[in-house]
Amino acid sequence: MNARLDVNPMSHEPQLLARLSNSHLDALEEETIFILREVAAAFERPALLFSGGKDSLVMLKCAEKAFGIGRIPFPLLMIDTGHNFHEVTDFRDSRAKELGAELIVRHVEDSMKRGTVRLAHPGESRNVHQSVTLLEAIDEFRFDALIGGARRDEEKARAKERIFSHRDSFGQWQPKAQRPELWTLFNTRLQPGEHFRVFPISNWTELDVWQYIEREQIALPSLYYAHQRKVVERKGLLVPVTELTPARDGEQIVEKTVRFRTVGDITCTCPVDSTAATAAEIVIETLAADVSERGATRMDDKTSDASMEKRKKDGYF
């Protein structure tokens, strides 16, 4: 399925936005703040996974409301593949500094030097290998909870997650051994070496995220908004033409107006056709989207329906 968002409703934007309620955002925000405070109270060494992307920026906004600027009680952690968009990493650094938060960055390249990550070939995407570097960071800092920005609407494996997702001493996820979460009660008991992945925005959708960004006027990396970019069409996706992702023989390079629905490793993240230049315009586009965020933009999820679940069992976010 093509990654294009086949809709041009911008001329009706004011009327559509006026009819679109965002009153539910208060309940979602309240739940997220409650979960962040639960993590701060229940765990000794939590960390917030912070990529500089829209979901982690929404969580960071909620953390700011929960604890205050300069008072966020856990560090921000990013696993850097070395192939991230500079617009995102630059924004990550500036936002952490603005909030007075501790930022920890660990690099897949360092795992490669240690020999714990070995690429099948030099051009292989490093995205899947973040799991190894993440588990090494957990061991280094003895983190007992990692707060992530995954949402249940992203794809099938995400929908199986609990909000407090238990990981064993090997960092692995066992979907059939997750703990019940009745009446918003969370079992946070851990054995030595185990940890939790906590997902405070599990109940948010992509539309909720963009409505919240629009309401709160949250600044984002420029890649999220319409810009000109050279791309090639490949397997129904628009692949950005970069040094890491050059055009293949026979592929035609075209320049399109695009934006990114998600930002990650350059080697597996694709933009979509879009002229949306504001959060409000993206809200309208998202209403008409019939392909999920990851389905429209992630090459690494195209291998099989179970690709994400397998990675999560191995320690992926």
C-alpha positions in Angstrom: 0.0 0.0 0.0 1.4 3.4 -0.9 2.5 5.7 1.9 0.6 8.7 0.5 -2.1 10.3 2.6 -4.6 10.8 -0.2 -6.5 13.7 1.2 -6.6 17.5 0.7 -9.0 18.8 3.3 -7.0 21.9 4.2 -9.6 24.3 2.8 -12.1 22.9 5.4 -9.5 22.9 8.2 -11.2 25.6 10.5 -14.6 23.9 10.3 -13.2 20.4 10.9 -11.0 21.5 13.8 -14.0 23.3 15.4 -16.0 20.1 15.2 -13.2 17.9 16.6 -13.3 17.6 20.4 -10.1 17.4 22.3 -11.7 17.2 25.8 -10.5 13.7 26.1 -6.9 14.9 26.1 -7.3 16.0 29.8 -8.1 12.4 30.8 -5.2 11.0 28.8 -2.8 13.7 30.2 -4.0 12.9 33.7 -3.4 9.2 33.3 0.1 9.8 31.8 1.0 12.1 34.7 -0.3 9.5 37.2 1.8 6.7 35.6 5.0 8.9 35.6 4.5 9.6 39.3 3.9 6.0 40.0 7.2 5.1 38.3 9.0 7.8 40.3 7.5 6.4 43.6 7.9 2.7 42.9 11.4 2.3 41.4 14.8 3.3 42.5 16.6 3.9 39.2 14.1 4.7 36.4 14.9 6.4 33.1 12.9 7.9 30.3 13.7 6.8 26.8 14.0 10.0 24.9 14.6 9.9 21.1 13.7 13.5 20.3 10.6 12.2 18.5 7.0 13.4 18.9 5.9 10.6 21.3 8.8 11.1 23.7 8.3 14.9 23.5 4.7 14.5 24.5 5.8 12.3 27.5 8.4 14.9 28.4 5.7 17.6 28.4 3.7 15.5 30.8 6.7 14.9 32.9 7.3 18.7 33.0 3.7 19.1 34.3 4.1 16.2 36.7 7.4 17.4 38.4 8.3 20.8 37.1 11.2 22.2 35.0 14.5 21.1 36.5 12.8 18.6 38.8 12.3 15.6 36.6 13.4 12.8 38.9 15.0 10.5 36.3 17.5 10.8 33.5 16.7 10.8 29.8 18.2 7.9 27.9 18.8 7.7 24.1 20.3 4.8 22.2 21.9 6.3 19.2 22.5 4.2 16.1 24.8 6.7 14.6 22.4 7.0 11.7 19.9 9.4 13.2 18.7 12.6 11.5 20.8 15.5 12.8 17.7 17.6 13.1 16.4 15.2 15.7 19.6 14.7 17.7 20.2 18.5 17.8 16.6 19.1 19.0 17.0 16.3 21.6 20.1 18.0 23.1 18.5 21.5 23.2 15.2 20.2 24.7 17.0 18.3 27.5 19.1 21.4 28.3 16.0 23.6 28.3 14.4 21.3 30.9 17.5 21.0 33.0 17.3 17.2 32.6 20.2 14.7 32.7 20.7 13.2 29.2 22.5 9.9 28.8 23.4 8.8 25.3 24.7 5.4 24.5 25.9 4.4 21.0 25.5 1.3 18.9 28.9 2.0 17.4 30.4 1.5 20.9 28.7 -1.9 21.0 30.2 -2.7 17.6 33.7 -1.8 18.9 33.1 -4.1 21.9 32.1 -6.9 19.5 28.6 -7.3 21.1 27.0 -6.1 17.9 28.1 -7.5 14.6 26.6 -6.4 11.3 25.9 -9.0 8.7 27.2 -6.5 6.1 28.3 -2.8 6.3 25.0 -1.6 4.8 22.8 -3.4 7.3 20.4 -1.3 9.3 21.6 -0.8 12.9 18.0 -0.2 14.2 17.4 -3.7 15.4 20.8 -3.8 17.1 19.7 -1.0 19.5 18.4 -3.8 21.8 21.9 -4.9 22.6 23.1 -1.4 23.4 20.0 -0.7 25.5 20.5 -3.9 27.6 24.1 -2.8 28.1 23.0 0.6 29.3 20.5 -1.1 31.7 23.3 -3.2 33.1 25.7 -0.2 33.3 23.3 2.1 35.2 21.2 -0.7 36.9 18.0 0.8 35.6 14.9 -1.0 37.0 12.3 0.8 34.9 12.5 2.4 31.4 9.7 4.7 30.4 8.9 4.5 26.7 6.6 6.3 24.2 5.1 3.2 22.5 1.4 3.4 21.8 -1.0 0.4 21.3 -2.3 1.7 18.0 1.1 1.5 16.3 1.1 -2.2 15.4 0.0 -5.6 16.6 2.9 -6.4 19.0 2.5 -3.0 20.7 -1.2 -3.8 21.3 -0.2 -6.8 23.4 1.8 -4.7 25.9 0.7 -3.9 29.4 1.4 -0.3 30.6 3.9 -1.9 33.1 5.6 -4.5 30.9 7.8 -6.9 32.8 11.1 -8.0 31.4 13.1 -10.9 32.7 16.8 -11.0 33.8 17.8 -11.3 30.1 15.8 -8.2 29.2 13.3 -10.3 27.3 9.5 -9.8 26.9 7.2 -12.8 27.5 3.8 -11.7 26.2 2.0 -14.7 27.8 3.5 -13.9 31.3 2.4 -10.3 31.7 0.7 -9.2 34.8 -2.9 -8.1 35.1 -3.6 -4.4 35.5 -7.1 -4.2 37.1 -8.5 -1.0 38.6 -5.2 0.8 37.7 -3.3 -1.3 40.2 0.3 -2.2 39.0 2.4 -5.0 40.3 5.9 -3.6 40.3 7.7 -6.4 42.2 11.0 -7.4 40.6 13.5 -10.1 41.1 17.2 -9.2 40.9 18.3 -8.4 37.3 14.7 -7.8 36.1 13.2 -4.5 35.0 10.0 -3.0 33.6 9.3 -1.1 30.4 6.6 1.4 31.2 4.4 3.0 28.5 2.4 6.0 29.9 0.9 6.9 26.6 -0.3 3.3 25.7 -3.9 4.5 25.4 -3.1 7.4 23.1 -3.5 7.3 19.4 -1.5 9.1 16.7 -4.4 11.5 16.4 -4.4 12.1 20.2 -0.7 12.9 20.1 -1.1 15.5 17.3 -4.1 17.1 19.0 -2.1 17.4 22.2 0.9 18.8 20.3 -1.4 21.3 18.7 -3.2 22.2 22.0 0.0 22.5 24.1 2.0 24.1 21.2 4.9 21.6 21.7 7.9 22.3 19.5 9.1 19.4 17.3 12.0 18.7 15.0 11.4 20.3 11.6 11.2 16.9 9.8 7.7 16.4 11.1 6.4 19.2 8.9 6.2 19.5 5.1 9.5 20.1 3.4 11.1 19.3 0.0 13.1 16.1 -0.2 14.6 13.8 -2.8 13.1 10.4 -2.6 12.7 7.1 -4.6 9.6 4.9 -4.5 10.4 1.4 -3.2 8.0 -1.3 -2.1 5.2 1.2 -1.7 7.3 3.5 0.5 9.1 6.8 -0.2 12.7 6.2 0.6 14.8 9.4 1.3 17.9 9.6 -0.9 20.9 10.1 1.5 24.4 8.8 1.7 23.1 5.9 3.8 20.1 5.2 1.6 21.2 5.9 -2.0 19.0 5.2 -5.0 19.4 1.8 -6.5 20.0 1.0 -10.2 16.9 1.7 -12.2 15.2 3.8 -9.5 14.2 7.3 -10.4 15.0 10.1 -8.0 12.2 12.7 -7.6 11.7 15.7 -5.4 8.5 15.7 -3.4 6.9 17.7 -0.6 6.9 15.3 2.3 6.9 15.0 6.1 7.8 12.3 8.5 5.1 10.7 10.6 7.8 9.1 12.8 11.6 9.8 13.0 14.1 7.1 13.6 17.2 5.5 12.0 17.7 7.0 8.6 18.1 3.5 7.0 14.6 2.3 7.8 12.5 5.5 8.2 10.5 6.9 5.3 8.5 10.1 4.8 5.0 10.4 3.4 3.5 12.7 0.8 2.2 15.7 2.6 1.8 19.5 2.5 0.9 19.8 6.2 3.1 22.6 7.7 1.4 22.9 11.1 0.2 20.6 13.8 -3.4 21.6 13.1 -3.0 20.6 9.4 -1.5 17.3 10.5 -4.5 16.6 12.8 -6.7 16.9 9.7 -4.5 14.6 7.6 -4.3 12.1 10.4 -8.1 11.9 10.5 -8.1 10.7 6.9 -5.1 8.3 7.1 -5.9 4.7 6.4 -2.4 3.3 7.0 -0.8 3.0 10.4 2.1 5.2 11.3 4.6 2.4 11.3 3.0 0.7 8.3 3.4 3.8 6.2 6.9 4.7 7.3 9.0 1.8 8.6 11.0 -0.5 6.2 12.0 -2.7 9.1 8.4 -3.7 9.8 7.8 -4.8 6.3 9.7 -8.1 6.7 6.8 -10.0 8.4 3.8 -9.4 10.6 5.8 -10.9 13.5 8.9 -8.8 13.0 8.2 -6.3 15.9 7.1 -9.0 18.3 10.3 -11.0 17.7 12.4 -7.9 18.3 10.5 -7.0 21.5 11.1 -10.6 22.8 14.8 -9.9 22.3 14.8 -6.7 24.3 13.7 -4.0 21.8 11.7 -1.0 23.0 
